[in-house]
Amino acid sequence: MTSPAPLAFAGMGAEELAEMLGVPAGIFADRDSAPAVLRVMAAAMEVNDDIDAVARWMRDIPVAVFGDRTPLQLVLEGHAQAVVDYLASISGGATG
């Protein structure tokens, strides 16, 4: 199944993303961080198509295999691909 997730985020800027996630807009000061977060959110929506649940997961749910850091923390630290890979493993049946 291919989700419309990338389209849901098309044209979304850092301020809109921050509002959706419920975080300060300044968190995306690095110009590469907002697109990376959007890429991870699109991948997460392939696993769960509830955008509110994905936003909560990004912001609030620590992931044990990543040292109990949230996906948002990981992306902001430059580890977006690791989160995307984790999501791919989850959708393939692994547990995390």
N, C-alpha and C positions, 0 to 999 in steps of 0.2 A: 504494500500500500504506500503510495506517495502522498504525503501530507501537503496542504497548501501553506505550510509554515513559512517558507521563504517569502511568499507573497504577503503574508501577514505583517512582516517586518520591513517590506520594501519601502524605502524612503524615510524610515524612522531615524530621527536624529538622537543625539546624546540626551537632550532634555526630555524627549518623549520616552526614551528607554528608561531613564532614571525615574520618571514619574510612574511608569508601569511597574518597575521593580520596587518602588518605595524607598529609594536611596537618594542621597544628595547628587545633584547634577555634576558637581565638581569631581565626583568619583571617576568620571570618564575624561579627565584632563588630558591623558595620553591619547592622541588622536587615533591610535590603533585599537584601543580597548573597547570602544563601543561596537565597532564591526565584529570584533572577536566574540563579544558577549552575544550579539545577534546570531552569529554562526553557531554558537553552542546552543542557544535557545531553539534555533531551527532544528538542530539535531535532537534536542530533548523532546521536541514536539513530534518527532517520528516515533518516540517511545510512549508519550502521553500527550494527546492532542488538546488537553485542557490548559489554556494559556495561563490561567491563574495558578494552577498547580505547578506549572513549569517555573513561573516567576517565584513562587514560594520556595521551590526546590533550589533554584539558583541562589537565592538570598539567605535562606534559613536552615537548610538541611545539610549538616556535615556528612561527608562521605568517608567512611572508615578507611578505605584503601588509599585515600589521599591524606592520611594523618588527621582526620576529622576536620578538615577545612571544607568550607562550602564551595560549590562550583564557581560562584562569583569570585571568591577569594583567589581560587586557582587561576581563573582567566585573567584577573587583574595582575597576577604575578607572572603572566606570560605562558601559562600552561593550557591554553585553549585546546590544542590538539589532543592533549592527554584526556581532557574531559570528553571530547568528541569520540575518542577511541573507547573510553569507558562506556559511553552511551551505546556505541555499536556493539560492545560485548554484552551489554544488558539486553539489547533488542535481539541478540543472538542466543539468549538463554542463560548467560552467566549471572551470578549473583554478586552483589557488592555490598 
